[in-house]
Structure formats: C-alpha cells, structure tokens
Amino acid sequence: MKIPALNLRLTFLVVFVFTFILNAQESAQETSITVRAKAKDAKFIGTSMGGARIIIKDAATGEILAKGITSGSTGNTEKIMKQPRERRQSITDTGTAGFTAQLSIKKPVFVTVEAYGPLNSAGAGVMSSTQLWLLPGKDITGDGLVLEIPGFAVDILSPQTHETVAGEGIIEIKANIVLMCGCPVTDNGLWDANQYELKAVISNDEDKIVKEIPLKTGAKSSTFLAEIELEKGVYEIMVYAFDPATGNTGLDKTHIIVK
C-alpha cells in the first residue's frame, strides 16, 4: 500500500516541527545575574576593600556555576544613605561595585548565592547567602541581587601580635575601625563614633578580664586609641565595636607579653 505523497510530506513536516521544538527547548540560553554585597547600614563592598567573593552554586548538586569578585565603587552616598527611597527605585549606577555572571542554562535552576567579604580584611570577613530560581533567558540586572554584609572591620594596629613590651610605663592600644565597605567612623560623621560602643577588653592567661576601657578618637579618621598599664604576664587584647541601633558588631584580637 502506497502512502500518498501529501500525507508523507505532512508526516515529515510534523516530525520536523516536533524535533525543532524539542531542540529549542533543550538549547541553552544565556542568562545574566548581577550580584552585589552591601554593608549593613552603609554602602557597597568594592575595589577599595578588595571586593567580596561571589559564588553561585546549583543548590541541588553543589556544582559551582559561576564565581568572581565584586569590583567598582562603594556607590553614591547621597543616593544610598540620605535620600528617601521609593519602591523599586535604584540605588546603584554603572560604577557601583558588583559581579555579573553570564550563565548558559537549558532549564530553570535553583541556586545558592554566597557573598564573602570584605577580602582586604580577612579577619573581619563574613558570609551572607540566599537562594533563588534562575530562569533561562531571564536576566537579573540593574541593582541585581543584593546580599547584606553585617558588621564592622576592626584591625588592631598596636600592640602587634606576640609583641613583648616593658611592664613599666604606658601601653598604647590603637585600632582602625570602619564599616564593611570601608566607610569611615568619625565623631559626628555619617557613621558617628559617638553612637557606637568602642572598647578594649584585656584578659590574662587565665581568661580573666583585668581591664575594660573605652576607646577615644585618634587624630586620623577611623583610628581609635586607649592607654593601659599592666603587670608582668601574658595578655589577650580584644577590641570590639557595637552599634546598638543596627546590631552591627566587629572584633579583633591580639596577644602580648609584658615583662
């Protein structure tokens, strides 16, 4: 029995269309996602603080789909910190720090996105993460996905770790304290030192607190000082910052030997 030519052509056409649809469904689509790391109560973590490391992973398998480091400026202070913000109003511009990943995906994928930073202050770095669906061809750009990084970056400048100091005389404690984006902490500034609790806590080798003293503003921006006298022994010096309004915290430690 012969199949009519018309029916044969129709059969081939149906097969061709069905195959085309399947191939179109299975073909990967380029999909962009911009990820930014924003310091809590401050600006974006960018090049000035070494950026934040961004990792995008398949939540089901753990496969890393993209990774990189945010770069660019901390953003527009007026727009981010001072102007009232309406719904869906952007707080970034083309120079604001971020990382844009170009993914090639065939179907929706549920991802975990991690931001770790700031990278220039390893002792202060923290990780923030979230999860979301990425859809083929559906870009997430503009402000993009913004992950909040809480805390202060606290760095004890002196005394140095394991430094041996004379037991007679004054020992100076000096620390640099900034927001996670590097934004300065100053008296009566936008990030006002007077609104924060900045202290040095000194413990002996029995883990007993022997002194707890507030830090005072130094001559340089974001630099804070205290002076102590200690007896002979081994001590841990801990400097912390706390903002009671936002819950931001930061801490650094060092150890010294007094002879």
ChimeraX commands (.cxc) that place a marker at each C-alpha (Angstrom):
marker #1 position 0.00,0.00,0.00 radius 0.5
marker #1 position 1.47,3.29,-1.06 radius 0.5
marker #1 position 1.37,6.36,1.23 radius 0.5
marker #1 position 0.11,9.41,-0.66 radius 0.5
marker #1 position 2.86,11.97,-1.29 radius 0.5
marker #1 position 0.87,14.68,0.50 radius 0.5
marker #1 position 0.49,12.58,3.63 radius 0.5
marker #1 position 4.18,11.74,3.53 radius 0.5
marker #1 position 5.11,15.40,3.27 radius 0.5
marker #1 position 2.81,16.22,6.17 radius 0.5
marker #1 position 4.36,13.47,8.26 radius 0.5
marker #1 position 7.87,14.80,7.59 radius 0.5
marker #1 position 6.69,18.35,8.41 radius 0.5
marker #1 position 5.17,17.26,11.73 radius 0.5
marker #1 position 8.34,15.36,12.65 radius 0.5
marker #1 position 10.48,18.36,11.68 radius 0.5
marker #1 position 8.40,20.82,13.73 radius 0.5
marker #1 position 8.31,18.49,16.74 radius 0.5
marker #1 position 12.06,17.96,16.53 radius 0.5
marker #1 position 12.64,21.72,16.21 radius 0.5
marker #1 position 10.54,22.40,19.29 radius 0.5
marker #1 position 12.40,19.77,21.31 radius 0.5
marker #1 position 15.77,21.15,20.22 radius 0.5
marker #1 position 14.67,24.70,21.06 radius 0.5
marker #1 position 13.59,23.56,24.50 radius 0.5
marker #1 position 16.86,21.75,25.08 radius 0.5
marker #1 position 19.15,24.53,23.80 radius 0.5
marker #1 position 20.87,26.59,26.48 radius 0.5
marker #1 position 20.11,30.28,26.84 radius 0.5
marker #1 position 22.46,32.97,28.04 radius 0.5
marker #1 position 21.27,34.36,31.36 radius 0.5
marker #1 position 22.84,37.25,33.29 radius 0.5
marker #1 position 22.74,37.86,37.01 radius 0.5
marker #1 position 24.38,40.77,38.82 radius 0.5
marker #1 position 25.24,40.18,42.47 radius 0.5
marker #1 position 26.25,42.92,44.90 radius 0.5
marker #1 position 27.43,42.88,48.51 radius 0.5
marker #1 position 26.20,45.81,50.59 radius 0.5
marker #1 position 27.50,46.62,54.05 radius 0.5
marker #1 position 24.69,46.83,56.61 radius 0.5
marker #1 position 23.77,50.47,57.30 radius 0.5
marker #1 position 26.41,51.53,54.77 radius 0.5
marker #1 position 27.46,51.24,51.13 radius 0.5
marker #1 position 28.66,48.56,48.70 radius 0.5
marker #1 position 31.79,46.44,49.12 radius 0.5
marker #1 position 34.01,47.18,46.15 radius 0.5
marker #1 position 37.58,47.53,44.97 radius 0.5
marker #1 position 38.70,49.74,47.88 radius 0.5
marker #1 position 38.12,46.86,50.33 radius 0.5
marker #1 position 39.26,44.10,47.98 radius 0.5
marker #1 position 35.70,43.31,46.97 radius 0.5
marker #1 position 33.53,40.42,48.08 radius 0.5
marker #1 position 33.86,36.89,46.71 radius 0.5
marker #1 position 30.67,35.75,44.97 radius 0.5
marker #1 position 29.87,32.06,44.40 radius 0.5
marker #1 position 26.79,30.82,42.54 radius 0.5
marker #1 position 26.06,27.12,43.03 radius 0.5
marker #1 position 23.44,24.64,41.93 radius 0.5
marker #1 position 21.56,24.16,45.20 radius 0.5
marker #1 position 20.74,20.52,44.43 radius 0.5
marker #1 position 24.20,19.31,43.41 radius 0.5
marker #1 position 26.61,21.89,44.85 radius 0.5
marker #1 position 28.15,22.44,41.40 radius 0.5
marker #1 position 29.71,25.88,41.08 radius 0.5
marker #1 position 28.09,27.63,38.14 radius 0.5
marker #1 position 29.98,30.93,38.45 radius 0.5
marker #1 position 32.30,32.76,40.79 radius 0.5
marker #1 position 34.05,36.11,40.91 radius 0.5
marker #1 position 34.82,39.18,42.98 radius 0.5
marker #1 position 32.80,42.37,43.18 radius 0.5
marker #1 position 34.60,45.42,41.82 radius 0.5
marker #1 position 33.81,49.07,41.42 radius 0.5
marker #1 position 32.98,51.95,43.73 radius 0.5
marker #1 position 31.12,51.90,47.03 radius 0.5
marker #1 position 28.34,53.84,45.33 radius 0.5
marker #1 position 26.65,57.21,45.62 radius 0.5
marker #1 position 26.50,58.26,49.29 radius 0.5
marker #1 position 23.65,60.71,48.74 radius 0.5
marker #1 position 21.50,58.16,46.92 radius 0.5
marker #1 position 22.25,55.23,49.26 radius 0.5
marker #1 position 22.38,56.85,52.67 radius 0.5
marker #1 position 20.49,60.14,52.59 radius 0.5
marker #1 position 17.71,60.27,50.00 radius 0.5
marker #1 position 14.33,58.68,50.83 radius 0.5
marker #1 position 13.88,55.59,48.66 radius 0.5
marker #1 position 10.63,54.73,46.92 radius 0.5
marker #1 position 9.67,51.24,45.90 radius 0.5
marker #1 position 11.79,49.88,43.01 radius 0.5
marker #1 position 13.96,52.97,42.95 radius 0.5
marker #1 position 17.52,52.06,42.04 radius 0.5
marker #1 position 20.38,52.88,44.42 radius 0.5
marker #1 position 23.19,51.87,42.04 radius 0.5
marker #1 position 24.79,53.21,38.88 radius 0.5
marker #1 position 27.17,51.80,36.28 radius 0.5
marker #1 position 30.17,52.30,38.56 radius 0.5
marker #1 position 28.72,50.68,41.68 radius 0.5
marker #1 position 30.55,47.56,42.81 radius 0.5
marker #1 position 29.12,44.24,41.72 radius 0.5
marker #1 position 29.83,40.96,39.93 radius 0.5
marker #1 position 27.92,39.93,36.82 radius 0.5
marker #1 position 27.79,36.25,35.86 radius 0.5
marker #1 position 26.85,35.03,32.40 radius 0.5
marker #1 position 25.28,31.59,32.71 radius 0.5
marker #1 position 24.24,29.23,29.95 radius 0.5
marker #1 position 21.24,27.24,31.21 radius 0.5
marker #1 position 18.70,25.00,29.48 radius 0.5
marker #1 position 16.07,24.90,32.21 radius 0.5
marker #1 position 15.24,26.65,35.47 radius 0.5
marker #1 position 17.83,26.00,38.17 radius 0.5
marker #1 position 17.55,26.66,41.89 radius 0.5
marker #1 position 20.79,28.26,43.05 radius 0.5
marker #1 position 22.56,29.22,46.24 radius 0.5
marker #1 position 24.35,32.58,46.01 radius 0.5
marker #1 position 27.09,33.36,48.55 radius 0.5
marker #1 position 28.94,36.60,49.19 radius 0.5
marker #1 position 32.04,36.63,51.40 radius 0.5
marker #1 position 33.88,39.81,52.27 radius 0.5
marker #1 position 35.49,42.22,52.57 radius 0.5
marker #1 position 38.54,40.42,51.20 radius 0.5
marker #1 position 41.05,43.11,52.25 radius 0.5
marker #1 position 40.18,42.50,55.89 radius 0.5
marker #1 position 40.35,38.73,56.24 radius 0.5
marker #1 position 39.78,38.78,59.97 radius 0.5
marker #1 position 36.55,40.72,59.54 radius 0.5
marker #1 position 35.14,38.88,56.53 radius 0.5
marker #1 position 31.72,37.25,56.88 radius 0.5
marker #1 position 29.49,35.25,54.57 radius 0.5
marker #1 position 25.96,36.11,53.54 radius 0.5
marker #1 position 23.84,33.88,51.30 radius 0.5
marker #1 position 20.42,33.41,49.76 radius 0.5
marker #1 position 18.67,31.13,47.26 radius 0.5
marker #1 position 16.54,31.76,44.20 radius 0.5
marker #1 position 15.42,30.32,40.88 radius 0.5
marker #1 position 17.28,31.30,37.73 radius 0.5
marker #1 position 15.14,31.09,34.58 radius 0.5
marker #1 position 16.69,30.67,31.11 radius 0.5
marker #1 position 16.95,34.00,29.34 radius 0.5
marker #1 position 15.51,35.97,32.27 radius 0.5
marker #1 position 18.25,38.41,33.31 radius 0.5
marker #1 position 18.58,39.81,36.83 radius 0.5
marker #1 position 20.35,43.13,36.33 radius 0.5
marker #1 position 20.12,46.75,37.49 radius 0.5
marker #1 position 20.56,46.69,41.26 radius 0.5
marker #1 position 20.54,42.94,40.81 radius 0.5
marker #1 position 20.65,40.56,43.75 radius 0.5
marker #1 position 21.90,42.46,46.81 radius 0.5
marker #1 position 23.31,40.50,49.75 radius 0.5
marker #1 position 23.75,42.35,53.05 radius 0.5
marker #1 position 27.06,42.01,54.90 radius 0.5
marker #1 position 26.71,42.98,58.57 radius 0.5
marker #1 position 29.44,44.21,60.89 radius 0.5
marker #1 position 32.50,46.38,61.34 radius 0.5
marker #1 position 36.02,45.71,60.08 radius 0.5
marker #1 position 38.22,46.08,63.17 radius 0.5
marker #1 position 42.02,45.93,62.89 radius 0.5
marker #1 position 44.31,46.31,65.91 radius 0.5
marker #1 position 47.32,48.32,64.74 radius 0.5
marker #1 position 49.24,48.17,68.02 radius 0.5
marker #1 position 50.45,46.42,70.01 radius 0.5
marker #1 position 51.36,43.74,67.50 radius 0.5
marker #1 position 50.61,40.06,67.97 radius 0.5
marker #1 position 53.01,38.37,70.42 radius 0.5
marker #1 position 54.80,41.65,71.00 radius 0.5
marker #1 position 56.92,41.86,74.13 radius 0.5
marker #1 position 56.51,45.16,75.95 radius 0.5
marker #1 position 58.05,46.68,79.05 radius 0.5
marker #1 position 55.94,46.39,82.18 radius 0.5
marker #1 position 56.79,49.90,83.23 radius 0.5
marker #1 position 55.03,52.82,81.53 radius 0.5
marker #1 position 52.01,53.22,79.31 radius 0.5
marker #1 position 50.98,50.69,76.65 radius 0.5
marker #1 position 49.05,52.24,73.76 radius 0.5
marker #1 position 46.25,50.36,72.06 radius 0.5
marker #1 position 45.47,51.60,68.56 radius 0.5
marker #1 position 42.78,50.22,66.26 radius 0.5
marker #1 position 41.30,51.05,62.87 radius 0.5
marker #1 position 37.51,50.66,62.73 radius 0.5
marker #1 position 35.39,51.05,59.58 radius 0.5
marker #1 position 32.16,49.71,58.16 radius 0.5
marker #1 position 32.47,46.61,55.97 radius 0.5
marker #1 position 32.53,48.80,52.85 radius 0.5
marker #1 position 35.42,50.84,54.26 radius 0.5
marker #1 position 33.13,53.75,55.17 radius 0.5
marker #1 position 34.85,55.86,57.86 radius 0.5
marker #1 position 33.84,56.03,61.52 radius 0.5
marker #1 position 34.31,59.58,62.85 radius 0.5
marker #1 position 33.00,61.86,65.57 radius 0.5
marker #1 position 29.69,63.40,64.43 radius 0.5
marker #1 position 30.13,61.93,60.95 radius 0.5
marker #1 position 27.63,59.99,58.85 radius 0.5
marker #1 position 28.86,56.91,60.72 radius 0.5
marker #1 position 29.14,58.59,64.10 radius 0.5
marker #1 position 31.63,57.15,66.59 radius 0.5
marker #1 position 29.62,58.74,69.39 radius 0.5
marker #1 position 26.72,56.41,68.59 radius 0.5
marker #1 position 28.86,53.27,68.81 radius 0.5
marker #1 position 30.33,51.35,71.72 radius 0.5
marker #1 position 34.08,51.04,71.08 radius 0.5
marker #1 position 36.05,49.23,73.77 radius 0.5
marker #1 position 39.25,47.36,74.54 radius 0.5
marker #1 position 38.97,44.32,76.82 radius 0.5
marker #1 position 42.16,42.90,78.35 radius 0.5
marker #1 position 42.25,39.35,79.72 radius 0.5
marker #1 position 45.09,37.47,81.45 radius 0.5
marker #1 position 46.32,33.95,80.69 radius 0.5
marker #1 position 43.63,32.55,83.00 radius 0.5
marker #1 position 40.98,34.08,80.73 radius 0.5
marker #1 position 40.00,36.56,83.40 radius 0.5
marker #1 position 39.15,40.11,82.37 radius 0.5
marker #1 position 41.53,42.52,84.12 radius 0.5
marker #1 position 40.65,45.76,82.34 radius 0.5
marker #1 position 37.87,47.10,80.12 radius 0.5
marker #1 position 38.32,50.60,78.75 radius 0.5
marker #1 position 36.59,52.75,76.11 radius 0.5
marker #1 position 38.49,53.86,73.02 radius 0.5
marker #1 position 38.91,57.51,72.16 radius 0.5
marker #1 position 39.03,59.09,68.73 radius 0.5
marker #1 position 42.54,59.47,67.32 radius 0.5
marker #1 position 43.97,62.13,65.04 radius 0.5
marker #1 position 43.27,60.11,61.89 radius 0.5
marker #1 position 39.83,59.16,60.61 radius 0.5
marker #1 position 38.62,55.75,61.84 radius 0.5
marker #1 position 41.56,55.44,64.27 radius 0.5
marker #1 position 40.82,54.88,67.95 radius 0.5
marker #1 position 43.11,54.80,70.97 radius 0.5
marker #1 position 43.36,53.69,74.59 radius 0.5
marker #1 position 46.18,53.57,77.13 radius 0.5
marker #1 position 46.77,50.93,79.80 radius 0.5
marker #1 position 49.28,49.85,82.43 radius 0.5
marker #1 position 49.73,46.12,83.03 radius 0.5
marker #1 position 51.72,43.93,85.40 radius 0.5
marker #1 position 54.05,41.23,84.11 radius 0.5
marker #1 position 52.25,38.43,82.32 radius 0.5
marker #1 position 50.65,37.24,79.09 radius 0.5
marker #1 position 47.53,39.08,77.96 radius 0.5
marker #1 position 44.88,38.94,75.27 radius 0.5
marker #1 position 43.72,42.33,74.00 radius 0.5
marker #1 position 40.31,42.34,72.33 radius 0.5
marker #1 position 38.91,45.43,70.62 radius 0.5
marker #1 position 35.25,45.44,69.66 radius 0.5
marker #1 position 32.72,47.77,68.05 radius 0.5
marker #1 position 28.98,47.62,68.59 radius 0.5
marker #1 position 26.15,49.69,67.14 radius 0.5
marker #1 position 23.08,49.34,69.37 radius 0.5
marker #1 position 20.83,50.84,66.67 radius 0.5
marker #1 position 21.61,48.28,63.95 radius 0.5
marker #1 position 23.22,45.38,65.80 radius 0.5
marker #1 position 26.41,45.72,63.76 radius 0.5
marker #1 position 29.39,44.16,65.56 radius 0.5
marker #1 position 33.10,43.76,64.86 radius 0.5
marker #1 position 36.10,42.43,66.77 radius 0.5
marker #1 position 39.83,41.86,66.55 radius 0.5
marker #1 position 42.30,40.23,68.99 radius 0.5
marker #1 position 46.00,40.28,69.71 radius 0.5
marker #1 position 48.27,38.82,72.41 radius 0.5
marker #1 position 51.17,40.48,74.18 radius 0.5
marker #1 position 53.81,39.58,76.75 radius 0.5
marker #1 position 54.57,42.11,79.49 radius 0.5
marker #1 position 58.00,41.74,81.12 radius 0.5
marker link #1:1,2 radius 0.2
marker link #1:2,3 radius 0.2
marker link #1:3,4 radius 0.2
marker link #1:4,5 radius 0.2
marker link #1:5,6 radius 0.2
marker link #1:6,7 radius 0.2
marker link #1:7,8 radius 0.2
marker link #1:8,9 radius 0.2
marker link #1:9,10 radius 0.2
marker link #1:10,11 radius 0.2
marker link #1:11,12 radius 0.2
marker link #1:12,13 radius 0.2
marker link #1:13,14 radius 0.2
marker link #1:14,15 radius 0.2
marker link #1:15,16 radius 0.2
marker link #1:16,17 radius 0.2
marker link #1:17,18 radius 0.2
marker link #1:18,19 radius 0.2
marker link #1:19,20 radius 0.2
marker link #1:20,21 radius 0.2
marker link #1:21,22 radius 0.2
marker link #1:22,23 radius 0.2
marker link #1:23,24 radius 0.2
marker link #1:24,25 radius 0.2
marker link #1:25,26 radius 0.2
marker link #1:26,27 radius 0.2
marker link #1:27,28 radius 0.2
marker link #1:28,29 radius 0.2
marker link #1:29,30 radius 0.2
marker link #1:30,31 radius 0.2
marker link #1:31,32 radius 0.2
marker link #1:32,33 radius 0.2
marker link #1:33,34 radius 0.2
marker link #1:34,35 radius 0.2
marker link #1:35,36 radius 0.2
marker link #1:36,37 radius 0.2
marker link #1:37,38 radius 0.2
marker link #1:38,39 radius 0.2
marker link #1:39,40 radius 0.2
marker link #1:40,41 radius 0.2
marker link #1:41,42 radius 0.2
marker link #1:42,43 radius 0.2
marker link #1:43,44 radius 0.2
marker link #1:44,45 radius 0.2
marker link #1:45,46 radius 0.2
marker link #1:46,47 radius 0.2
marker link #1:47,48 radius 0.2
marker link #1:48,49 radius 0.2
marker link #1:49,50 radius 0.2
marker link #1:50,51 radius 0.2
marker link #1:51,52 radius 0.2
marker link #1:52,53 radius 0.2
marker link #1:53,54 radius 0.2
marker link #1:54,55 radius 0.2
marker link #1:55,56 radius 0.2
marker link #1:56,57 radius 0.2
marker link #1:57,58 radius 0.2
marker link #1:58,59 radius 0.2
marker link #1:59,60 radius 0.2
marker link #1:60,61 radius 0.2
marker link #1:61,62 radius 0.2
marker link #1:62,63 radius 0.2
marker link #1:63,64 radius 0.2
marker link #1:64,65 radius 0.2
marker link #1:65,66 radius 0.2
marker link #1:66,67 radius 0.2
marker link #1:67,68 radius 0.2
marker link #1:68,69 radius 0.2
marker link #1:69,70 radius 0.2
marker link #1:70,71 radius 0.2
marker link #1:71,72 radius 0.2
marker link #1:72,73 radius 0.2
marker link #1:73,74 radius 0.2
marker link #1:74,75 radius 0.2
marker link #1:75,76 radius 0.2
marker link #1:76,77 radius 0.2
marker link #1:77,78 radius 0.2
marker link #1:78,79 radius 0.2
marker link #1:79,80 radius 0.2
marker link #1:80,81 radius 0.2
marker link #1:81,82 radius 0.2
marker link #1:82,83 radius 0.2
marker link #1:83,84 radius 0.2
marker link #1:84,85 radius 0.2
marker link #1:85,86 radius 0.2
marker link #1:86,87 radius 0.2
marker link #1:87,88 radius 0.2
marker link #1:88,89 radius 0.2
marker link #1:89,90 radius 0.2
marker link #1:90,91 radius 0.2
marker link #1:91,92 radius 0.2
marker link #1:92,93 radius 0.2
marker link #1:93,94 radius 0.2
marker link #1:94,95 radius 0.2
marker link #1:95,96 radius 0.2
marker link #1:96,97 radius 0.2
marker link #1:97,98 radius 0.2
marker link #1:98,99 radius 0.2
marker link #1:99,100 radius 0.2
marker link #1:100,101 radius 0.2
marker link #1:101,102 radius 0.2
marker link #1:102,103 radius 0.2
marker link #1:103,104 radius 0.2
marker link #1:104,105 radius 0.2
marker link #1:105,106 radius 0.2
marker link #1:106,107 radius 0.2
marker link #1:107,108 radius 0.2
marker link #1:108,109 radius 0.2
marker link #1:109,110 radius 0.2
marker link #1:110,111 radius 0.2
marker link #1:111,112 radius 0.2
marker link #1:112,113 radius 0.2
marker link #1:113,114 radius 0.2
marker link #1:114,115 radius 0.2
marker link #1:115,116 radius 0.2
marker link #1:116,117 radius 0.2
marker link #1:117,118 radius 0.2
marker link #1:118,119 radius 0.2
marker link #1:119,120 radius 0.2
marker link #1:120,121 radius 0.2
marker link #1:121,122 radius 0.2
marker link #1:122,123 radius 0.2
marker link #1:123,124 radius 0.2
marker link #1:124,125 radius 0.2
marker link #1:125,126 radius 0.2
marker link #1:126,127 radius 0.2
marker link #1:127,128 radius 0.2
marker link #1:128,129 radius 0.2
marker link #1:129,130 radius 0.2
marker link #1:130,131 radius 0.2
marker link #1:131,132 radius 0.2
marker link #1:132,133 radius 0.2
marker link #1:133,134 radius 0.2
marker link #1:134,135 radius 0.2
marker link #1:135,136 radius 0.2
marker link #1:136,137 radius 0.2
marker link #1:137,138 radius 0.2
marker link #1:138,139 radius 0.2
marker link #1:139,140 radius 0.2
marker link #1:140,141 radius 0.2
marker link #1:141,142 radius 0.2
marker link #1:142,143 radius 0.2
marker link #1:143,144 radius 0.2
marker link #1:144,145 radius 0.2
marker link #1:145,146 radius 0.2
marker link #1:146,147 radius 0.2
marker link #1:147,148 radius 0.2
marker link #1:148,149 radius 0.2
marker link #1:149,150 radius 0.2
marker link #1:150,151 radius 0.2
marker link #1:151,152 radius 0.2
marker link #1:152,153 radius 0.2
marker link #1:153,154 radius 0.2
marker link #1:154,155 radius 0.2
marker link #1:155,156 radius 0.2
marker link #1:156,157 radius 0.2
marker link #1:157,158 radius 0.2
marker link #1:158,159 radius 0.2
marker link #1:159,160 radius 0.2
marker link #1:160,161 radius 0.2
marker link #1:161,162 radius 0.2
marker link #1:162,163 radius 0.2
marker link #1:163,164 radius 0.2
marker link #1:164,165 radius 0.2
marker link #1:165,166 radius 0.2
marker link #1:166,167 radius 0.2
marker link #1:167,168 radius 0.2
marker link #1:168,169 radius 0.2
marker link #1:169,170 radius 0.2
marker link #1:170,171 radius 0.2
marker link #1:171,172 radius 0.2
marker link #1:172,173 radius 0.2
marker link #1:173,174 radius 0.2
marker link #1:174,175 radius 0.2
marker link #1:175,176 radius 0.2
marker link #1:176,177 radius 0.2
marker link #1:177,178 radius 0.2
marker link #1:178,179 radius 0.2
marker link #1:179,180 radius 0.2
marker link #1:180,181 radius 0.2
marker link #1:181,182 radius 0.2
marker link #1:182,183 radius 0.2
marker link #1:183,184 radius 0.2
marker link #1:184,185 radius 0.2
marker link #1:185,186 radius 0.2
marker link #1:186,187 radius 0.2
marker link #1:187,188 radius 0.2
marker link #1:188,189 radius 0.2
marker link #1:189,190 radius 0.2
marker link #1:190,191 radius 0.2
marker link #1:191,192 radius 0.2
marker link #1:192,193 radius 0.2
marker link #1:193,194 radius 0.2
marker link #1:194,195 radius 0.2
marker link #1:195,196 radius 0.2
marker link #1:196,197 radius 0.2
marker link #1:197,198 radius 0.2
marker link #1:198,199 radius 0.2
marker link #1:199,200 radius 0.2
marker link #1:200,201 radius 0.2
marker link #1:201,202 radius 0.2
marker link #1:202,203 radius 0.2
marker link #1:203,204 radius 0.2
marker link #1:204,205 radius 0.2
marker link #1:205,206 radius 0.2
marker link #1:206,207 radius 0.2
marker link #1:207,208 radius 0.2
marker link #1:208,209 radius 0.2
marker link #1:209,210 radius 0.2
marker link #1:210,211 radius 0.2
marker link #1:211,212 radius 0.2
marker link #1:212,213 radius 0.2
marker link #1:213,214 radius 0.2
marker link #1:214,215 radius 0.2
marker link #1:215,216 radius 0.2
marker link #1:216,217 radius 0.2
marker link #1:217,218 radius 0.2
marker link #1:218,219 radius 0.2
marker link #1:219,220 radius 0.2
marker link #1:220,221 radius 0.2
marker link #1:221,222 radius 0.2
marker link #1:222,223 radius 0.2
marker link #1:223,224 radius 0.2
marker link #1:224,225 radius 0.2
marker link #1:225,226 radius 0.2
marker link #1:226,227 radius 0.2
marker link #1:227,228 radius 0.2
marker link #1:228,229 radius 0.2
marker link #1:229,230 radius 0.2
marker link #1:230,231 radius 0.2
marker link #1:231,232 radius 0.2
marker link #1:232,233 radius 0.2
marker link #1:233,234 radius 0.2
marker link #1:234,235 radius 0.2
marker link #1:235,236 radius 0.2
marker link #1:236,237 radius 0.2
marker link #1:237,238 radius 0.2
marker link #1:238,239 radius 0.2
marker link #1:239,240 radius 0.2
marker link #1:240,241 radius 0.2
marker link #1:241,242 radius 0.2
marker link #1:242,243 radius 0.2
marker link #1:243,244 radius 0.2
marker link #1:244,245 radius 0.2
marker link #1:245,246 radius 0.2
marker link #1:246,247 radius 0.2
marker link #1:247,248 radius 0.2
marker link #1:248,249 radius 0.2
marker link #1:249,250 radius 0.2
marker link #1:250,251 radius 0.2
marker link #1:251,252 radius 0.2
marker link #1:252,253 radius 0.2
marker link #1:253,254 radius 0.2
marker link #1:254,255 radius 0.2
marker link #1:255,256 radius 0.2
marker link #1:256,257 radius 0.2
marker link #1:257,258 radius 0.2
marker link #1:258,259 radius 0.2
view
